[in-house]
């Protein structure tokens, strides 16, 4: 290659930073001049880590597990894997290098911890195993009548399949109408703000794919067998071990950003992309706006975008030649679900550890990474216990419990517009009513974090996505990657894979982009959110 190709990467999340690194690693910096435009000051997108008074929040909870070996190797190369932190490590105070504002990335241990995944469901004042286990505790919680109803309902679903033209029928076909009404109907509506019958079955096909009563029973039986199973054979929702960066997911992406800079990548923060220019059927330049309103134009040979498709199309429409009005209509109709996390620092939890899994430190806590709130009487969707993701996420893990309560909403609605104080009071009230804490007196500190466009949704104009994809692909030098970049509910490993495929196309000159869009269309991968 005689001259360097210039590449603009839009977004500093997993997809964007992966694309940049794939271009410049192994001598690629001699062939590509790469610029990353990030609209905020933080890296990692929804996979970032938020710091508050020495404690850290993982937005949404991120298990580092993939069935794609190249992703696992990629992560391990960035942050080597070590065993779980021992109680002695914590008593020696090695976690106390967490100063307010977070540690200096150069001074922290760059490692991945191996974690044991524990999660449960809160339903009707009971904590049930997730995935559901056929245990005495489950039958006691459900009672004889409901257990029989659920069993016969499931048997009916095995022989009488409904047309899978919406998400409701998708779930009923796999779990029966009774279990669907108990554990899926209300939670799905809470998550998306729409009843499941209004949502495309594509969402279920992507998020729970191979998960069903049969797969849960099969997994429970195989767990009792002495032979160790390969992780590729297990449904992702049933995976029990995963990796986790010592200081949260943001640590990994901050490390990748620094590596990019060290290899000559130009990283520009507070750069909000507002316009694309076209020339000869290709993208010729991108315009970004600084916080002071100044606009800067960058010309490039290739463009990799992880910005939301809605914003991308409107930015193309704002540039030279504009965009077809029917494509703008489709893009503007793509729905998103926004997200609020309320972090609470608790003296101690009022729920007991009834599992056989020991926990470290004082006060004793339950071992869950997160607990799904399937009970329709609560707005909360889930709460995380950050101590169990990594004790290094908590400033004083032996004395306090740091939890994150997750709420699904829409930007501008009544919950989104609550003040920090109002949202905190609401969260404390729900957690108190659940019996998890005793009241506001148990809360020592709090932090509210709002996340726009956290979840791309599969309704409204989503059915017209193939038309929009065809038009976007007509720009030979524009690649859409990542969760929002493809309006596809990807986990971070899938977002990374889309960028790897895009870079492969740039390197080889491949023009068809089906390999980029087809990431995460295989059967049996995701977990229910």
C-alpha positions as CSV (number, residue, x, y, z in Angstrom):
1,X,0.0,0.0,0.0
2,X,1.8,3.1,-1.2
3,X,-0.1,5.7,0.9
4,X,-1.9,5.5,4.2
5,X,-5.7,5.2,4.0
6,X,-7.5,7.6,6.3
7,X,-10.3,6.1,8.4
8,X,-12.7,7.9,10.7
9,X,-14.2,5.8,13.4
10,X,-17.3,7.3,15.1
11,X,-17.8,6.2,18.7
12,X,-15.5,5.3,21.5
13,X,-17.4,2.2,22.7
14,X,-16.6,-1.5,22.2
15,X,-17.3,-1.4,18.5
16,X,-15.4,1.8,17.8
17,X,-12.4,1.1,19.9
18,X,-12.1,-2.4,18.6
19,X,-12.3,-1.1,15.0
20,X,-9.5,1.4,15.7
21,X,-7.3,-1.2,17.3
22,X,-7.8,-3.8,14.6
23,X,-6.7,-1.3,12.0
24,X,-3.4,-0.2,13.8
25,X,-2.2,-3.3,15.6
26,X,0.6,-5.5,14.3
27,X,2.0,-2.7,12.2
28,X,-1.3,-1.5,10.8
29,X,-0.4,2.0,11.9
30,X,1.9,2.1,8.9
31,X,-1.0,1.7,6.5
32,X,-3.9,3.4,8.2
33,X,-4.3,6.9,9.6
34,X,-7.2,6.5,12.2
35,X,-9.2,9.1,14.0
36,X,-11.8,8.2,16.6
37,X,-14.6,10.7,17.4
38,X,-16.3,10.2,20.8
39,X,-19.3,12.4,21.7
40,X,-18.5,12.3,25.4
41,X,-15.4,12.3,27.6
42,X,-15.9,8.6,28.6
43,X,-14.9,5.4,26.8
44,X,-16.8,2.2,26.6
45,X,-20.3,3.4,25.7
46,X,-22.8,1.4,27.8
47,X,-19.8,-0.8,28.8
48,X,-18.2,2.1,30.6
49,X,-17.6,2.2,34.4
50,X,-19.1,5.2,36.3
51,X,-17.1,6.4,39.3
52,X,-18.8,7.9,42.4
53,X,-17.0,8.7,45.6
54,X,-14.6,5.8,45.3
55,X,-17.2,3.3,44.3
56,X,-17.8,2.1,40.7
57,X,-21.0,1.3,38.8
58,X,-21.2,-1.1,35.8
59,X,-24.0,0.3,33.6
60,X,-26.2,-2.7,32.8
61,X,-23.9,-5.5,34.0
62,X,-21.3,-6.9,31.6
63,X,-20.2,-10.5,31.7
64,X,-17.1,-11.1,29.7
65,X,-18.0,-14.3,27.9
66,X,-18.2,-15.2,24.3
67,X,-18.6,-18.2,22.1
68,X,-16.2,-16.5,19.6
69,X,-12.7,-17.6,20.6
70,X,-11.1,-14.7,18.9
71,X,-13.0,-12.3,21.2
72,X,-12.0,-14.3,24.3
73,X,-8.3,-14.2,23.2
74,X,-8.6,-10.5,22.4
75,X,-9.9,-9.7,25.9
76,X,-7.3,-11.9,27.6
77,X,-4.5,-10.2,25.6
78,X,-5.7,-6.8,26.9
79,X,-6.2,-7.8,30.5
80,X,-4.7,-11.2,31.5
81,X,-6.9,-13.6,33.4
82,X,-6.2,-14.3,37.1
83,X,-8.2,-16.2,39.7
84,X,-10.9,-14.7,41.9
85,X,-9.7,-12.2,44.6
86,X,-9.2,-14.0,47.9
87,X,-10.5,-12.8,51.2
88,X,-6.8,-12.2,52.2
89,X,-6.3,-9.9,49.2
90,X,-9.2,-7.8,50.5
91,X,-8.2,-7.8,54.1
92,X,-4.7,-6.6,53.1
93,X,-6.4,-3.6,51.6
94,X,-5.3,-4.1,48.1
95,X,-8.7,-2.7,46.9
96,X,-8.1,0.6,48.8
97,X,-6.1,2.1,45.9
98,X,-9.5,3.3,44.8
99,X,-9.3,7.0,45.4
100,X,-12.3,9.3,44.7
101,X,-12.5,9.6,40.9
102,X,-11.0,6.2,40.3
103,X,-7.5,4.9,40.2
104,X,-4.8,6.0,37.7
105,X,-5.0,3.3,35.0
106,X,-1.2,3.1,35.0
107,X,-1.1,2.2,38.6
108,X,-3.8,-0.5,38.8
109,X,-3.4,-4.2,38.3
110,X,-4.5,-4.9,34.7
111,X,-6.3,-8.3,35.2
112,X,-9.5,-10.1,34.5
113,X,-11.1,-12.0,37.5
114,X,-12.9,-15.3,37.0
115,X,-16.3,-14.9,38.4
116,X,-19.1,-17.4,39.3
117,X,-22.4,-16.2,37.9
118,X,-25.3,-16.2,40.4
119,X,-28.6,-14.6,39.6
120,X,-32.1,-15.0,40.8
121,X,-35.7,-13.9,40.2
122,X,-37.7,-11.9,42.7
123,X,-41.4,-12.9,42.3
124,X,-44.3,-12.7,44.7
125,X,-42.0,-12.1,47.7
126,X,-39.8,-15.1,46.8
127,X,-36.3,-15.3,45.4
128,X,-36.2,-18.0,42.8
129,X,-33.2,-19.5,40.9
130,X,-32.5,-18.1,37.4
131,X,-32.6,-20.0,35.2
132,X,-35.5,-21.7,36.9
133,X,-34.4,-24.9,38.7
134,X,-36.8,-27.7,39.6
135,X,-36.2,-27.4,43.3
136,X,-38.3,-27.8,46.5
137,X,-38.0,-24.0,46.9
138,X,-39.6,-23.4,43.5
139,X,-42.5,-25.8,44.1
140,X,-43.0,-24.2,47.6
141,X,-43.1,-20.7,46.1
142,X,-45.5,-21.7,43.3
143,X,-47.7,-24.0,45.2
144,X,-49.3,-27.2,44.0
145,X,-52.1,-25.6,41.9
146,X,-49.8,-23.2,40.0
147,X,-47.2,-25.9,39.5
148,X,-49.8,-28.2,37.9
149,X,-51.2,-25.3,35.8
150,X,-47.7,-24.5,34.5
151,X,-47.0,-28.1,33.7
152,X,-50.2,-28.7,31.7
153,X,-49.8,-25.4,30.0
154,X,-46.3,-26.3,28.9
155,X,-47.5,-29.7,27.6
156,X,-50.2,-28.0,25.6
157,X,-47.6,-25.7,24.0
158,X,-45.5,-28.7,22.9
159,X,-48.4,-30.0,20.8
160,X,-50.2,-26.8,19.8
161,X,-47.7,-24.3,18.3
162,X,-48.8,-20.7,17.7
163,X,-47.7,-18.7,14.7
164,X,-44.5,-16.9,15.7
165,X,-45.6,-13.5,14.4
166,X,-45.0,-11.7,17.7
167,X,-43.0,-12.0,20.8
168,X,-45.9,-13.3,22.9
169,X,-46.4,-16.4,20.8
170,X,-42.6,-16.9,20.7
171,X,-42.5,-17.2,24.5
172,X,-45.7,-19.2,24.8
173,X,-44.4,-21.8,22.3
174,X,-41.3,-22.4,24.5
175,X,-42.6,-22.0,28.0
176,X,-46.4,-22.4,27.9
177,X,-48.9,-19.7,28.6
178,X,-48.9,-20.0,32.4
179,X,-45.1,-19.5,32.8
180,X,-45.2,-16.8,30.1
181,X,-47.9,-14.8,32.0
182,X,-45.9,-15.2,35.3
183,X,-42.3,-14.5,34.2
184,X,-42.2,-13.0,30.7
185,X,-45.3,-10.9,30.0
186,X,-45.1,-8.2,32.6
187,X,-41.3,-8.1,32.6
188,X,-41.1,-7.7,28.8
189,X,-43.7,-4.9,29.0
190,X,-41.7,-3.2,31.8
191,X,-38.5,-3.4,29.7
192,X,-39.9,-2.2,26.4
193,X,-43.0,-0.2,27.3
194,X,-45.0,-2.3,24.8
195,X,-47.0,-5.5,25.3
196,X,-45.1,-8.6,23.9
197,X,-47.8,-9.1,21.2
198,X,-46.8,-5.7,19.7
199,X,-43.1,-6.7,19.5
200,X,-41.5,-8.7,16.7
201,X,-40.5,-12.3,17.4
202,X,-37.1,-11.3,16.1
203,X,-36.3,-9.9,19.6
204,X,-37.0,-13.2,21.3
205,X,-35.2,-15.2,18.5
206,X,-32.1,-13.1,19.2
207,X,-32.1,-12.8,23.0
208,X,-33.3,-16.2,24.2
209,X,-32.8,-18.2,21.0
210,X,-32.1,-21.8,22.2
211,X,-33.4,-21.2,25.8
212,X,-36.6,-23.3,26.6
213,X,-37.9,-25.6,29.3
214,X,-36.2,-28.5,27.5
215,X,-32.8,-26.7,27.5
216,X,-33.1,-25.8,31.2
217,X,-33.9,-29.4,32.1
218,X,-31.1,-30.7,29.9
219,X,-28.7,-28.3,31.5
220,X,-29.8,-29.3,35.0
221,X,-29.3,-33.0,34.2
222,X,-25.9,-32.5,32.5
223,X,-24.6,-30.5,35.5
224,X,-25.0,-33.6,37.6
225,X,-22.7,-35.6,35.2
226,X,-19.0,-35.9,36.0
227,X,-17.8,-35.0,32.4
228,X,-17.0,-31.3,32.1
229,X,-18.8,-29.6,29.2
230,X,-17.3,-27.3,26.7
231,X,-18.7,-23.8,27.1
232,X,-19.7,-23.8,23.4
233,X,-22.2,-26.5,24.2
234,X,-24.1,-24.5,26.8
235,X,-26.8,-21.9,26.2
236,X,-25.4,-18.5,27.1
237,X,-28.2,-17.9,29.5
238,X,-27.0,-21.0,31.4
239,X,-23.3,-20.1,31.5
240,X,-22.1,-20.1,35.2
241,X,-18.6,-18.7,34.8
242,X,-17.3,-15.5,33.2
243,X,-14.5,-13.1,33.2
244,X,-14.6,-9.6,34.7
245,X,-12.1,-6.7,34.7
246,X,-10.9,-6.0,38.2
247,X,-12.2,-2.4,38.1
248,X,-15.2,-3.0,35.9
249,X,-15.7,-3.1,32.1
250,X,-14.6,0.5,31.7
251,X,-11.1,-0.5,32.7
252,X,-10.7,-2.7,29.7
253,X,-12.0,0.0,27.3
254,X,-9.8,2.7,28.8
255,X,-6.9,0.4,28.4
256,X,-7.8,-0.2,24.7
257,X,-8.2,3.6,24.1
258,X,-4.7,4.2,25.5
259,X,-3.2,1.4,23.3
260,X,-4.8,3.1,20.3
261,X,-3.3,6.4,21.2
262,X,0.1,4.8,21.8
263,X,-0.2,3.4,18.2
264,X,-0.9,6.8,16.6
265,X,-4.7,6.9,16.7
266,X,-6.1,10.4,17.0
267,X,-8.8,10.3,19.7
268,X,-11.0,13.3,19.9
269,X,-13.6,13.6,22.7
270,X,-16.6,15.9,23.1
271,X,-16.9,15.5,19.3
272,X,-20.6,15.3,18.3
273,X,-21.0,14.2,14.7
274,X,-23.7,16.4,13.0
275,X,-23.1,16.0,9.3
276,X,-21.8,13.8,6.5
277,X,-20.9,14.9,3.0
278,X,-21.3,12.8,-0.1
279,X,-19.4,12.7,-3.3
280,X,-19.7,10.3,-6.2
281,X,-21.9,7.9,-4.2
282,X,-19.5,7.7,-1.3
283,X,-19.1,9.5,2.0
284,X,-16.4,12.1,1.5
285,X,-16.3,13.9,4.9
286,X,-17.7,14.0,8.4
287,X,-18.5,17.2,10.3
288,X,-18.3,17.2,14.1
289,X,-19.3,19.9,16.6
290,X,-17.2,20.9,19.6
291,X,-18.8,21.9,22.9
292,X,-18.3,25.6,22.1
293,X,-20.3,25.1,18.8
294,X,-17.4,25.2,16.4
295,X,-17.7,22.8,13.6
296,X,-14.8,20.8,12.1
297,X,-14.7,18.9,8.9
298,X,-12.7,15.7,8.5
299,X,-12.2,14.1,5.0
300,X,-11.4,10.4,4.9
301,X,-11.2,7.3,2.7
302,X,-13.3,5.0,5.0
303,X,-15.9,5.6,7.7
304,X,-16.8,3.2,10.5
305,X,-19.9,4.3,12.4
306,X,-21.2,3.0,15.7
307,X,-23.5,6.0,16.3
308,X,-27.2,5.3,16.4
309,X,-28.6,4.7,12.9
310,X,-31.3,7.4,13.5
311,X,-28.6,10.0,14.2
312,X,-26.4,8.7,11.3
313,X,-29.2,9.0,8.7
314,X,-30.1,12.5,10.0
315,X,-26.5,13.6,9.8
316,X,-26.3,12.3,6.2
317,X,-29.5,14.2,5.5
318,X,-27.9,17.3,6.9
319,X,-24.9,17.1,4.6
320,X,-24.5,17.6,0.9
321,X,-27.1,15.9,-1.3
322,X,-29.2,15.0,1.7
323,X,-30.8,11.5,2.2
324,X,-33.9,10.0,0.6
325,X,-37.0,11.0,2.6
326,X,-38.3,7.5,2.8
327,X,-35.0,6.4,4.4
328,X,-35.1,9.4,6.9
329,X,-38.7,8.3,7.7
330,X,-37.6,4.7,8.5
331,X,-34.6,5.9,10.6
332,X,-36.7,8.4,12.6
333,X,-39.2,5.7,13.3
334,X,-36.7,3.3,14.9
335,X,-37.5,3.0,18.6
336,X,-35.1,2.9,21.5
337,X,-35.6,2.2,25.2
338,X,-33.7,4.5,27.6
339,X,-32.3,3.5,31.0
340,X,-31.7,4.8,34.5
341,X,-29.5,3.3,37.2
342,X,-29.8,4.4,40.8
343,X,-26.7,3.4,42.8
344,X,-27.2,3.0,46.6
345,X,-24.5,2.5,49.2
346,X,-26.0,0.3,51.9
347,X,-24.9,-0.5,55.4
348,X,-26.2,-4.0,55.1
349,X,-28.9,-6.0,53.3
350,X,-31.9,-7.4,55.1
351,X,-32.1,-10.6,53.0
352,X,-30.2,-13.7,54.0
353,X,-28.0,-16.0,52.0
354,X,-30.1,-19.1,51.6
355,X,-27.8,-20.6,48.9
356,X,-24.9,-22.9,49.5
357,X,-22.5,-20.4,48.0
358,X,-20.3,-18.7,50.6
359,X,-19.7,-14.9,50.5
360,X,-16.7,-13.0,51.6
361,X,-16.4,-10.1,54.1
362,X,-18.7,-8.4,56.5
363,X,-21.6,-7.8,56.5
364,X,-22.5,-11.1,54.9
365,X,-24.4,-10.6,51.6
366,X,-26.2,-12.8,49.1
367,X,-24.0,-14.1,46.3
368,X,-26.0,-12.8,43.4
369,X,-24.5,-10.7,40.6
370,X,-28.0,-9.4,39.9
371,X,-31.6,-10.2,40.8
372,X,-34.3,-9.8,38.2
373,X,-37.5,-8.2,39.5
374,X,-40.2,-10.2,37.6
375,X,-42.9,-9.1,40.0
376,X,-45.3,-6.7,38.1
377,X,-45.8,-4.7,41.3
378,X,-42.4,-3.0,40.9
379,X,-41.1,-0.6,38.3
380,X,-37.5,-1.8,38.9
381,X,-36.3,-4.3,36.3
382,X,-33.3,-5.6,38.1
383,X,-30.7,-4.7,40.7
384,X,-27.0,-5.5,40.7
385,X,-24.8,-6.1,43.7
386,X,-21.4,-4.7,42.6
387,X,-19.5,-6.3,45.5
388,X,-20.1,-9.7,43.8
389,X,-18.9,-8.5,40.3
390,X,-15.6,-7.5,41.9
391,X,-14.9,-6.3,45.4
392,X,-12.6,-3.8,43.9
393,X,-15.7,-1.9,42.6
394,X,-16.5,-1.0,46.2
395,X,-14.4,1.4,48.3
396,X,-15.1,-0.4,51.5
397,X,-16.4,-3.9,50.5
398,X,-16.0,-5.3,54.0
399,X,-18.2,-2.7,55.5
400,X,-20.7,-1.6,52.8
401,X,-22.8,-3.1,50.0
402,X,-22.9,-1.1,46.7
403,X,-25.9,-1.9,44.6
404,X,-27.4,-0.6,41.3
405,X,-31.2,-0.5,40.7
406,X,-32.1,-0.5,37.0
407,X,-35.1,1.2,35.5
408,X,-36.3,1.1,31.9
409,X,-37.9,4.3,30.6
410,X,-38.1,6.8,27.7
411,X,-36.1,10.0,27.6
412,X,-38.5,12.8,28.6
413,X,-41.0,10.6,30.5
414,X,-41.9,11.2,34.1
415,X,-39.3,8.8,35.5
416,X,-36.5,10.1,33.3
417,X,-37.4,13.7,34.4
418,X,-37.3,13.0,38.1
419,X,-34.6,14.9,40.0
420,X,-31.8,12.9,41.5
421,X,-33.4,13.2,44.9
422,X,-36.8,12.0,43.6
423,X,-35.4,9.0,41.8
424,X,-33.4,8.0,44.8
425,X,-36.4,8.2,47.1
426,X,-38.4,6.1,44.6
427,X,-35.7,3.4,44.5
428,X,-35.3,3.3,48.3
429,X,-39.1,2.9,48.6
430,X,-39.2,-0.1,46.2
431,X,-36.2,-1.8,47.8
432,X,-37.7,-1.3,51.2
433,X,-41.0,-2.8,50.1
434,X,-39.2,-5.8,48.8
435,X,-37.5,-6.3,52.2
436,X,-34.0,-5.9,50.8
437,X,-33.3,-2.9,53.0
438,X,-34.9,-1.6,56.2
439,X,-35.5,1.9,54.9
440,X,-33.8,5.2,54.1
441,X,-31.7,4.9,57.2
442,X,-29.8,2.0,55.7
443,X,-28.6,4.2,52.8
444,X,-25.3,6.0,53.1
445,X,-24.8,7.5,49.6
446,X,-26.5,7.4,46.2
447,X,-25.9,8.3,42.5
448,X,-28.3,8.4,39.6
449,X,-27.0,7.7,36.0
450,X,-29.2,8.2,32.9
451,X,-28.3,6.4,29.6
452,X,-29.9,7.5,26.3
453,X,-30.6,4.9,23.6
454,X,-29.5,2.0,25.7
455,X,-31.6,-0.6,24.0
456,X,-32.6,-0.6,20.3
457,X,-36.1,-1.9,20.0
458,X,-37.8,-4.2,17.5
459,X,-41.1,-2.4,16.6
460,X,-42.5,0.6,14.7
461,X,-40.4,1.0,11.5
462,X,-38.0,-1.8,12.5
463,X,-39.6,-4.1,9.9
464,X,-38.2,-1.8,7.2
465,X,-34.6,-2.2,8.4
466,X,-33.6,-4.3,5.3
467,X,-34.4,-1.3,3.1
468,X,-32.4,1.0,5.2
469,X,-29.5,-1.4,5.3
470,X,-29.5,-1.7,1.5
471,X,-29.3,2.1,1.2
472,X,-26.6,2.5,3.8
473,X,-24.5,-0.3,2.2
474,X,-24.7,1.6,-1.1
475,X,-22.1,3.9,0.3
476,X,-19.1,1.6,-0.4
477,X,-16.9,3.3,2.3
478,X,-19.4,3.4,5.1
479,X,-19.6,0.5,7.7
480,X,-22.2,0.3,10.4
481,X,-21.1,-1.5,13.5
482,X,-22.1,-2.1,17.1
483,X,-25.4,-2.2,18.9
484,X,-26.8,1.2,18.0
485,X,-24.8,1.3,14.8
486,X,-26.8,-1.6,13.5
487,X,-29.9,-1.2,15.6
488,X,-29.3,-4.7,16.7
489,X,-29.5,-5.8,20.4
490,X,-25.8,-7.0,20.5
491,X,-23.8,-7.9,23.5
492,X,-20.4,-6.2,23.6
493,X,-18.6,-9.3,22.0
494,X,-21.0,-9.1,19.1
495,X,-20.4,-5.4,18.7
496,X,-16.6,-6.1,18.6
497,X,-17.1,-8.9,16.0
498,X,-19.0,-6.5,13.7
499,X,-16.0,-4.2,13.8
500,X,-13.6,-7.0,13.2
501,X,-15.6,-8.0,10.1
502,X,-15.7,-4.4,8.9
503,X,-11.9,-4.0,9.2
504,X,-11.4,-7.3,7.4
505,X,-13.4,-5.9,4.5
506,X,-11.3,-2.7,4.5
507,X,-8.1,-4.7,4.5
508,X,-9.1,-7.1,1.8
509,X,-11.2,-4.8,-0.4
510,X,-14.4,-6.9,0.0
511,X,-17.4,-4.9,-1.1
512,X,-20.3,-7.1,0.2
513,X,-21.1,-6.2,3.8
514,X,-23.3,-9.2,4.6
515,X,-20.5,-10.5,6.9
516,X,-20.7,-7.3,9.0
517,X,-24.5,-7.4,9.3
518,X,-24.8,-11.2,9.9
519,X,-22.9,-11.2,13.2
520,X,-25.1,-12.4,16.0
521,X,-27.7,-14.1,13.8
522,X,-26.7,-17.6,14.8
523,X,-28.9,-19.7,17.0
524,X,-28.4,-20.0,20.8
525,X,-26.4,-17.1,22.1
526,X,-28.1,-14.4,24.2
527,X,-29.6,-14.2,27.7
528,X,-32.8,-12.7,28.6
529,X,-32.1,-9.1,29.7
